[in-house]
Amino acid sequence: MPRWNAQDKQVYRTEVIRRINAAMPLVIQEYASINWVEELKGYHTDHEYYPDYIHAPIHGVTDAYTNPQSCLAWDAAMDAIIPLSHNVSCQQLREKMAELIPEDTSVETVLELGAGTGDGALALARRFPQSTFRITDVSPYMLVISKHKFNKVGFSERALFEQVDARHTGYPDNSFALVTSSLLLHETPKEWIPKILKEMYRITKPGGWVLYADTYRGEYALNASFQEPWLDDFIHFNFEYEFAKAGFTELNYIRYAVGLWYMVGRKLET
């Protein structure tokens, strides 16, 4: 794709912000019923709890994932950025991702790492109605929003929402039939990526699946318009190699739309 110049990037940023601002009244209305004090009980909200990276200016917003206002705006931001950047909707991104796991697969337990507002898990929950879910993130505000979404569609009894560090989740070995994540690794320091992938492998059941989605590969990375602190390191990672090094096999790297990609693989039966 053509490389954007500084003016192109400024026009893009301006349009993203305009769309976010236009969407926020409906967002605020949607989440007005949440009792935040009650829902945040049991989660860490203290600054010192979070890993250091979370305080970096991701997308140019310091402490974005520990700031409730930024978390509330997350879906509005994605609904602006994904169509403008990738020519698909957020729903299409999630549905296509879920479709990469064959529908006749036995996926009884699913873990989503860095779940954000839970749209990836929701797409999988619709595709696999017998599955149960662990929805995890370091941000308690993202978890509260995810829970609200699961409640709204009647899936709350199928899911637990847990504040978890993706590097060391604390789950037992071989716990989940499917471990999934998206848009996580480009927002983490490079030394984390092998640790997260190794942890994903450890907690996947033998014969289970790994499913991942992200952006910023190849020429598309040159058009990054918002601050991504670890982008230079991320674009030099060979993810086919990194997933294989972690132990996953039958890996399939799939390009989707403009600048989006998926990785799907398995953990061998022992």
Secondary structure, DSSP 8 states (H G I E B T S, - for coil): -----HHHHHHHHHHHHHHHHHHHHHHHHHTTT--HHHHTTTS--SGGGS-GGGGSEETTEETGGG-HHHHHTHHHHHHHHHHHHHSS-HHHHHHHHHHTS-TTS---EEEEES-TTSHHHHHHHHH-TT-EEEEEES-HHHHHHHHHHHHHTT-GGGEEEEE--TT-----TT-EEEEEEES-GGGS-TTHHHHHHHHHHHHEEEEEEEEEEEE--GGGGGG--S--TTHHHHTT--HHHHHHHHT-EEEEEEEETTTEEEEEEE----
